[in-house]
Amino acid sequence: MLFDGFLGKLTSGKWAKIAKCSPDTALNDINDLIAKGVLVKNSEGGRSTNYSLARLHCTDEIQE
């Protein structure tokens, strides 16, 4: 758990509460993070739309 009381999937409503911003600003923030590859939109849509952290891929090979 990253924040007190944060359980489950990230939604724009939860982001608005965490960031103490309007729902519109929360959605803009989330869309920006999607564009930067930080978040991905999950398959549920409509009022159930939620987001997850994108999987990070390391491009550097470990050399011994």
Backbone as CSV, one residue per row, in Angstrom:
resi,resn,N_x,N_y,N_z,CA_x,CA_y,CA_z,C_x,C_y,C_z
1,MET,0.851,-1.172,0.000,0.000,0.000,0.000,0.899,1.238,0.000
2,LEU,0.710,2.109,-0.979,1.551,3.290,-1.102,1.049,4.466,-0.268
3,PHE,-0.250,4.582,-0.127,-0.851,5.684,0.611,-1.853,5.123,1.598
4,ASP,-2.024,5.794,2.745,-3.013,5.351,3.718,-4.384,5.293,3.074
5,GLY,-5.046,4.170,3.212,-6.399,4.014,2.692,-6.480,3.691,1.218
6,PHE,-5.338,3.563,0.529,-5.374,3.239,-0.900,-5.361,1.733,-1.064
7,LEU,-6.491,1.212,-1.503,-6.617,-0.220,-1.742,-7.134,-0.435,-3.151
8,GLY,-6.717,-1.521,-3.775,-7.248,-1.863,-5.085,-6.590,-1.117,-6.216
9,LYS,-7.360,-0.926,-7.266,-6.845,-0.362,-8.511,-6.921,1.161,-8.504
10,LEU,-6.042,1.777,-9.302,-6.032,3.232,-9.414,-7.153,3.681,-10.332
11,THR,-7.935,4.629,-9.867,-8.976,5.260,-10.679,-8.733,6.765,-10.665
12,SER,-9.385,7.476,-11.557,-9.216,8.929,-11.569,-9.766,9.540,-10.283
13,GLY,-10.821,8.946,-9.727,-11.370,9.443,-8.466,-10.389,9.293,-7.312
14,LYS,-9.706,8.149,-7.252,-8.698,7.952,-6.207,-7.532,8.907,-6.405
15,TRP,-7.125,9.099,-7.671,-6.017,10.020,-7.945,-6.398,11.438,-7.536
16,ALA,-7.629,11.836,-7.793,-8.086,13.177,-7.418,-7.981,13.374,-5.904
17,LYS,-8.328,12.347,-5.130,-8.235,12.449,-3.674,-6.787,12.481,-3.209
18,ILE,-5.937,11.636,-3.794,-4.525,11.589,-3.414,-3.845,12.920,-3.728
19,ALA,-4.085,13.438,-4.937,-3.420,14.656,-5.394,-4.147,15.927,-4.954
20,LYS,-5.318,15.752,-4.333,-6.140,16.891,-3.897,-6.379,17.855,-5.053
21,CYS,-6.923,17.279,-6.142,-7.210,18.071,-7.336,-8.607,17.718,-7.845
22,SER,-9.041,18.397,-8.871,-10.354,18.123,-9.456,-10.302,16.814,-10.248
23,PRO,-11.458,16.192,-10.469,-11.488,14.978,-11.295,-10.946,15.204,-12.704
24,ASP,-11.201,16.382,-13.282,-10.683,16.683,-14.622,-9.156,16.739,-14.624
25,THR,-8.584,17.379,-13.607,-7.127,17.448,-13.505,-6.540,16.058,-13.284
26,ALA,-7.201,15.246,-12.464,-6.740,13.876,-12.224,-6.694,13.095,-13.530
27,LEU,-7.730,13.211,-14.338,-7.756,12.497,-15.617,-6.671,13.006,-16.552
28,ASN,-6.434,14.312,-16.557,-5.342,14.866,-17.370,-3.994,14.327,-16.901
29,ASP,-3.794,14.260,-15.579,-2.549,13.711,-15.032,-2.365,12.261,-15.466
30,ILE,-3.421,11.468,-15.335,-3.355,10.049,-15.699,-3.064,9.888,-17.181
31,ASN,-3.730,10.666,-18.023,-3.476,10.582,-19.469,-2.038,10.958,-19.803
32,ASP,-1.475,11.918,-19.075,-0.077,12.291,-19.271,0.843,11.131,-18.886
33,LEU,0.540,10.455,-17.775,1.353,9.317,-17.345,1.226,8.135,-18.299
34,ILE,0.056,7.973,-18.917,-0.114,6.936,-19.936,0.756,7.264,-21.145
35,ALA,0.714,8.521,-21.581,1.508,8.947,-22.742,3.003,8.772,-22.496
36,LYS,3.432,8.911,-21.245,4.857,8.768,-20.897,5.235,7.320,-20.621
37,GLY,4.255,6.399,-20.690,4.546,4.987,-20.497,4.626,4.536,-19.050
38,VAL,4.160,5.369,-18.122,4.219,5.030,-16.700,3.013,4.178,-16.295
39,LEU,1.837,4.542,-16.814,0.600,3.815,-16.515,0.034,3.195,-17.780
40,VAL,-0.772,2.161,-17.615,-1.550,1.585,-18.714,-2.999,1.511,-18.275
41,LYS,-3.881,1.685,-19.233,-5.314,1.600,-18.966,-5.720,0.133,-19.001
42,ASN,-6.397,-0.331,-17.962,-6.855,-1.713,-17.910,-8.085,-1.899,-18.787
43,SER,-8.465,-3.137,-19.032,-9.523,-3.448,-19.998,-10.915,-2.995,-19.572
44,GLU,-11.169,-2.855,-18.272,-12.487,-2.397,-17.849,-12.705,-0.973,-18.333
45,GLY,-13.906,-0.658,-18.748,-14.177,0.674,-19.269,-15.340,1.322,-18.559
46,GLY,-15.730,2.477,-19.069,-16.845,3.210,-18.488,-16.534,3.675,-17.082
47,ARG,-17.495,3.529,-16.186,-17.300,3.955,-14.803,-16.311,3.063,-14.057
48,SER,-15.964,1.925,-14.642,-15.017,1.000,-14.005,-13.595,1.175,-14.510
49,THR,-13.334,2.208,-15.297,-11.997,2.420,-15.859,-10.973,2.530,-14.734
50,ASN,-9.898,1.774,-14.864,-8.832,1.830,-13.874,-7.495,1.642,-14.570
51,TYR,-6.429,1.896,-13.822,-5.093,1.966,-14.395,-4.106,1.189,-13.541
52,SER,-3.040,0.708,-14.181,-1.967,-0.017,-13.500,-0.627,0.548,-13.934
53,LEU,0.392,0.274,-13.125,1.746,0.649,-13.517,2.155,-0.172,-14.731
54,ALA,2.803,0.476,-15.668,3.314,-0.231,-16.848,4.499,-1.083,-16.422
55,ARG,4.682,-2.175,-17.097,5.849,-3.012,-16.813,7.081,-2.326,-17.370
56,LEU,8.100,-2.276,-16.566,9.344,-1.644,-16.995,10.261,-2.711,-17.563
57,HIS,10.882,-2.401,-18.673,11.800,-3.333,-19.313,13.196,-2.706,-19.283
58,CYS,14.113,-3.443,-18.735,15.499,-2.980,-18.676,16.168,-3.287,-20.009
59,THR,16.718,-2.293,-20.656,17.373,-2.497,-21.936,18.869,-2.723,-21.779
60,ASP,19.398,-2.439,-20.603,20.825,-2.647,-20.369,21.069,-4.083,-19.944
61,GLU,22.016,-4.712,-20.590,22.371,-6.070,-20.224,23.343,-6.027,-19.047
62,ILE,23.186,-6.972,-18.160,24.092,-7.066,-17.028,25.368,-7.759,-17.501
63,GLN,26.485,-7.091,-17.297,27.766,-7.673,-17.720,28.549,-8.072,-16.482
64,GLU,29.080,-9.251,-16.545,29.859,-9.770,-15.409,31.322,-9.485,-15.590
